[in-house]
Amino acid sequence: MLEAIHDYIVCRGDITESDYLFVSHARGYKEAKLNPVMVSRIVKRRLREIGLDSKFLTCHSLRHTAAILSLKAGATIYDVQQMLGHVSIETTKIYLRAIEEETRINNRAVHTLDELF
């Protein structure tokens, strides 16, 4: 990942420490700092390009998926809090509750299958 960021900086050319790291390269917005709306549009466009065109697939849903997968892979709640930039750990604990609910649903499904057989 650092290599990709390094390559991006090299391609941008002359930038200083006071410049924004990630900027728009779109006509009319050149060198404007990326804002959440711009990032959402970029992500949505790329998702559509690879055939994932759903109103449920958004920047935020990808963020949610990254948090859940990180926790499932062994990241601590603190690690995920830092990754997401949450001020309060309570906000991040929402993802733990989502995993617990998923586990409950999966366990119910297994018990239902056991009862059928």
C-alpha positions as CSV (number, residue, x, y, z in Angstrom):
1,M,0.0,0.0,0.0
2,L,2.8,2.4,0.8
3,E,4.3,1.7,-2.5
4,A,1.1,2.7,-4.3
5,I,1.0,6.0,-2.3
6,H,4.6,6.6,-3.1
7,D,3.9,6.1,-6.8
8,Y,0.9,8.4,-6.6
9,I,3.1,11.2,-5.1
10,V,5.7,10.7,-7.7
11,C,3.1,11.0,-10.5
12,R,1.7,14.2,-9.0
13,G,5.0,15.9,-9.3
14,D,5.8,18.9,-7.2
15,I,3.9,18.8,-4.0
16,T,4.8,20.3,-0.6
17,E,4.0,19.2,2.9
18,S,1.2,21.7,3.1
19,D,-0.5,20.3,0.0
20,Y,-3.4,17.9,0.4
21,L,-2.2,14.3,-0.2
22,F,-5.2,13.2,-2.3
23,V,-6.8,15.6,-4.7
24,S,-9.2,15.6,-7.5
25,H,-7.9,15.1,-11.0
26,A,-11.3,15.8,-12.7
27,R,-11.7,18.7,-15.1
28,G,-12.9,21.7,-13.2
29,Y,-11.8,20.3,-9.9
30,K,-8.1,19.8,-10.5
31,E,-6.1,19.9,-7.2
32,A,-9.2,20.4,-5.1
33,K,-9.0,18.3,-1.9
34,L,-11.2,15.2,-2.1
35,N,-14.3,15.5,0.0
36,P,-16.7,12.7,1.1
37,V,-19.1,13.4,-1.8
38,M,-16.3,13.1,-4.4
39,V,-15.1,9.9,-2.8
40,S,-18.6,8.4,-2.7
41,R,-19.1,9.2,-6.4
42,I,-15.7,7.7,-7.4
43,V,-16.4,4.5,-5.4
44,K,-20.0,4.2,-6.8
45,R,-18.7,4.6,-10.4
46,R,-16.0,2.0,-9.9
47,L,-18.5,-0.5,-8.3
48,R,-20.8,0.0,-11.3
49,E,-17.9,-0.6,-13.7
50,I,-17.2,-4.0,-12.2
51,G,-20.9,-4.9,-12.3
52,L,-21.9,-4.2,-8.7
53,D,-24.7,-1.8,-9.2
54,S,-26.9,-1.8,-6.1
55,K,-28.2,1.0,-3.9
56,F,-27.0,-1.0,-1.0
57,L,-23.4,-0.9,-2.0
58,T,-21.9,2.4,-1.0
59,C,-18.8,3.8,0.5
60,H,-20.3,3.4,3.9
61,S,-21.3,-0.2,3.3
62,L,-17.7,-0.9,2.2
63,R,-16.5,0.8,5.4
64,H,-18.8,-1.4,7.5
65,T,-17.6,-4.5,5.7
66,A,-13.9,-3.5,6.4
67,A,-14.7,-3.1,10.1
68,I,-16.5,-6.4,10.4
69,L,-13.9,-8.4,8.4
70,S,-11.1,-6.8,10.5
71,L,-12.8,-7.8,13.7
72,K,-13.4,-11.3,12.4
73,A,-9.7,-11.6,11.3
74,G,-8.6,-10.8,14.9
75,A,-8.2,-7.0,15.0
76,T,-9.0,-5.5,18.4
77,I,-12.0,-3.1,18.8
78,Y,-9.4,-0.4,19.5
79,D,-7.6,-1.2,16.1
80,V,-11.0,-0.8,14.3
81,Q,-11.8,2.4,16.2
82,Q,-8.6,3.9,15.0
83,M,-9.1,2.7,11.5
84,L,-12.5,4.2,11.3
85,G,-11.6,7.4,13.1
86,H,-14.4,7.0,15.7
87,V,-14.0,9.3,18.7
88,S,-16.0,7.0,21.0
89,I,-15.4,3.2,21.3
90,E,-19.1,2.9,21.8
91,T,-19.7,3.8,18.2
92,T,-17.2,1.1,17.1
93,K,-18.9,-1.5,19.3
94,I,-21.9,-1.4,16.9
95,Y,-19.8,-3.7,14.7
96,L,-19.3,-6.2,17.5
97,R,-23.0,-6.3,18.0
98,A,-23.5,-6.9,14.3
99,I,-21.2,-9.9,14.5
100,E,-23.0,-11.2,17.6
101,E,-26.4,-10.9,15.8
102,E,-25.0,-12.7,12.7
103,T,-23.8,-15.5,14.9
104,R,-27.2,-15.8,16.6
105,I,-28.9,-16.0,13.2
106,N,-26.5,-18.6,12.0
107,N,-26.9,-20.7,15.1
108,R,-30.7,-20.6,14.8
109,A,-30.4,-21.8,11.2
110,V,-28.2,-24.7,12.2
111,H,-30.6,-25.7,15.0
112,T,-33.5,-25.5,12.5
113,L,-31.7,-27.8,10.1
114,D,-30.9,-30.2,12.9
115,E,-34.6,-30.4,13.7
116,L,-35.4,-31.2,10.1
117,F,-33.0,-34.1,10.0
